[in-house]
């Protein structure tokens, strides 16, 4: 069964299939999510042939050798950079993760269990679900099997469509990414609290410009 996370990846990369190139290289995607993504592409009837997949730094296990081989042998994919190995899975389990706009910020909320010797959550934001920026860190409560609730507010939101995800960090530096949440925000700069902000603006061609905003 295709997970919601994998479905999101399929939708995000659908637009990029026209140039027959996908890059997941150095994304830090966990082996479990990588496996779900390969399985999703294998079972999706709309998956095109003759695609180059950059998977540098990713690992796969015996359980996904068959779908990986199917993409290579049946759809003529070229998959480079990944390697066969043992996956380290962060033990924490995310029960829910939501992101919704409020009056002057985006409110992120999530619930988790199985937090033991767990470091915490890096909150990341993106304008295109490809290039990600760390915007905050939330320490884990390490409540073990007890359910734990978290909230994070993004006060400097992206105008229009924005994407959010969590990077879940264990104490041994292993990590997994959450599913991606898409949010549309229509607030304005005048609603920001006092302070200095750096706003990154990305053009349609991918060029980025940083603007300094001082709210007094």
C-alpha positions as CSV (number, residue, x, y, z in Angstrom):
1,X,0.0,0.0,0.0
2,X,1.4,3.4,-1.0
3,X,1.9,5.7,2.1
4,X,0.7,9.3,2.2
5,X,4.4,10.3,2.3
6,X,5.2,8.4,-0.9
7,X,2.1,9.8,-2.6
8,X,3.4,13.3,-1.8
9,X,6.8,12.5,-3.3
10,X,5.1,11.2,-6.5
11,X,3.1,14.4,-6.8
12,X,6.1,16.6,-6.1
13,X,8.2,14.9,-8.8
14,X,5.5,14.4,-11.4
15,X,6.2,17.8,-12.8
16,X,9.9,17.0,-13.1
17,X,9.4,13.7,-15.0
18,X,9.2,15.7,-18.2
19,X,13.0,16.1,-18.2
20,X,13.4,12.5,-17.1
21,X,15.6,13.4,-14.2
22,X,15.0,13.0,-10.4
23,X,17.4,13.9,-7.6
24,X,17.1,12.6,-4.1
25,X,20.9,12.7,-3.7
26,X,22.2,13.8,-0.3
27,X,18.6,14.5,0.8
28,X,19.1,12.4,4.0
29,X,16.0,10.4,3.2
30,X,15.8,7.4,5.5
31,X,15.9,3.9,4.1
32,X,12.3,3.2,5.0
33,X,11.1,6.2,3.2
34,X,13.3,5.4,0.2
35,X,11.9,1.9,0.1
36,X,8.3,3.3,0.2
37,X,9.2,5.7,-2.7
38,X,10.7,2.9,-4.9
39,X,7.7,0.7,-4.2
40,X,5.3,3.6,-5.0
41,X,7.0,4.3,-8.3
42,X,6.9,0.6,-9.2
43,X,3.2,0.3,-8.6
44,X,2.2,3.6,-10.1
45,X,0.9,3.0,-13.7
46,X,1.9,6.6,-14.6
47,X,5.6,6.1,-13.8
48,X,7.5,6.9,-17.0
49,X,10.4,5.0,-18.5
50,X,14.0,6.2,-19.2
51,X,14.4,8.2,-16.0
52,X,17.7,9.0,-14.3
53,X,17.5,8.9,-10.5
54,X,20.3,10.4,-8.4
55,X,20.1,8.5,-5.1
56,X,23.5,9.5,-3.7
57,X,23.9,8.7,0.0
58,X,20.7,6.6,0.2
59,X,20.6,2.9,1.3
60,X,18.3,0.1,0.3
61,X,17.8,-3.4,1.8
62,X,16.9,-6.8,0.4
63,X,13.2,-6.0,0.7
64,X,13.3,-3.4,-2.1
65,X,15.8,-5.1,-4.5
66,X,12.8,-6.4,-6.5
67,X,11.1,-3.0,-7.1
68,X,14.5,-1.3,-7.7
69,X,15.4,-4.0,-10.3
70,X,12.0,-3.6,-11.9
71,X,12.6,0.2,-12.4
72,X,16.0,-0.6,-13.9
73,X,15.2,-3.6,-16.1
74,X,11.5,-3.0,-17.0
75,X,11.4,0.8,-17.2
76,X,15.0,1.4,-18.2
77,X,15.7,3.6,-15.2
78,X,19.3,4.6,-14.4
79,X,19.7,4.7,-10.6
80,X,23.0,5.9,-9.3
81,X,24.6,6.6,-5.9
82,X,22.6,4.4,-3.6
83,X,24.1,1.3,-1.9
84,X,22.9,-1.9,-0.4
85,X,23.2,-2.0,3.3
86,X,21.7,-2.1,6.8
87,X,19.2,0.6,7.6
88,X,19.2,2.4,10.9
89,X,15.7,3.3,11.8
90,X,14.9,6.1,14.3
91,X,12.6,4.3,16.9
92,X,10.3,7.3,17.5
93,X,6.9,7.0,15.8
94,X,5.0,10.0,14.5
95,X,1.3,9.6,15.2
96,X,0.2,12.8,13.5
97,X,1.7,16.0,11.9
98,X,-0.3,19.0,10.8
99,X,0.5,22.5,9.5
100,X,-2.2,25.2,9.2
101,X,-2.2,29.0,8.7
102,X,-3.4,31.2,11.5
103,X,-3.7,35.0,11.6
104,X,0.0,35.9,11.3
105,X,1.9,32.6,11.3
106,X,1.8,28.9,10.4
107,X,1.1,26.6,13.3
108,X,2.7,23.2,13.3
109,X,1.5,20.4,15.6
110,X,2.5,16.8,16.0
111,X,2.2,13.8,18.3
112,X,4.7,11.0,18.8
113,X,5.4,8.0,20.9
114,X,8.4,5.7,21.6
115,X,10.8,8.6,22.5
116,X,13.7,7.0,24.2
117,X,17.2,8.5,23.9
118,X,15.8,10.7,21.3
119,X,17.3,14.2,20.6
120,X,14.5,16.1,19.0
121,X,12.9,17.6,15.9
122,X,14.4,20.0,13.4
123,X,11.6,22.0,11.7
124,X,12.2,22.6,8.0
125,X,10.5,24.9,5.5
126,X,10.6,25.0,1.7
127,X,9.1,27.1,-1.1
128,X,9.3,24.2,-3.6
129,X,9.6,21.0,-1.5
130,X,13.1,20.6,-2.9
131,X,15.4,23.1,-1.2
132,X,14.9,23.0,2.6
133,X,15.8,25.5,5.3
134,X,16.0,24.7,9.1
135,X,13.8,27.2,10.9
136,X,13.8,25.8,14.4
137,X,14.6,22.9,16.8
138,X,12.3,21.3,19.4
139,X,13.8,19.2,22.1
140,X,12.3,15.8,22.7
141,X,10.6,15.1,26.0
142,X,11.7,11.4,25.9
143,X,8.4,10.2,27.4
144,X,8.9,6.6,26.3
145,X,5.7,4.8,25.3
146,X,3.6,7.8,26.4
147,X,2.1,10.0,23.7
148,X,3.7,13.4,23.5
149,X,2.3,16.6,21.9
150,X,4.4,19.4,20.3
151,X,3.7,22.8,18.8
152,X,5.8,25.1,16.7
153,X,4.9,28.5,15.2
154,X,6.6,29.8,12.1
155,X,6.3,33.6,12.3
156,X,8.1,34.4,9.1
157,X,6.0,32.5,6.7
158,X,6.2,32.2,2.9
159,X,3.6,34.1,0.9
160,X,1.6,31.7,-1.2
161,X,2.4,28.0,-1.1
162,X,4.9,26.6,1.5
163,X,6.0,23.2,2.5
164,X,7.0,21.9,6.0
165,X,8.6,18.7,7.3
166,X,10.2,17.4,10.5
167,X,13.7,16.0,10.6
168,X,13.6,13.5,13.6
169,X,17.0,13.3,15.2
170,X,18.2,10.4,17.4
171,X,21.1,10.9,19.8
172,X,23.4,8.8,17.5
173,X,22.8,11.3,14.7
174,X,20.6,8.9,12.7
175,X,17.4,10.6,11.5
176,X,14.2,10.2,9.5
177,X,12.0,12.7,7.8
178,X,8.3,13.1,8.4
179,X,5.7,13.4,5.7
180,X,5.6,16.8,3.9
181,X,2.8,19.2,4.7
182,X,1.7,21.8,2.1
183,X,0.3,25.1,3.4
184,X,-1.1,28.2,1.6
185,X,-0.6,31.4,3.5
186,X,-2.0,34.9,2.6
187,X,-0.8,37.0,5.6
188,X,1.3,40.1,5.2
189,X,4.6,41.4,6.6
190,X,2.8,44.1,8.6
191,X,1.6,41.4,10.9
192,X,5.1,40.3,12.0
193,X,6.3,41.0,15.6
194,X,9.1,43.5,16.1
195,X,12.5,42.3,15.0
196,X,14.9,41.7,12.1
197,X,13.9,39.0,9.5
198,X,15.7,37.6,6.5
199,X,13.3,36.6,3.7
200,X,14.5,34.3,1.0
201,X,12.7,34.8,-2.3
202,X,13.0,32.2,-5.0
203,X,12.2,33.0,-8.6
204,X,10.5,30.6,-11.1
205,X,14.0,29.9,-12.6
206,X,15.3,28.9,-9.1
207,X,17.4,32.0,-8.4
208,X,17.3,33.0,-4.8
209,X,17.5,36.5,-3.3
210,X,17.6,37.3,0.4
211,X,15.9,40.5,1.7
212,X,16.4,42.0,5.1
213,X,13.1,43.1,6.8
214,X,13.1,45.2,9.9
215,X,9.8,45.4,11.7
216,X,9.8,48.2,14.3
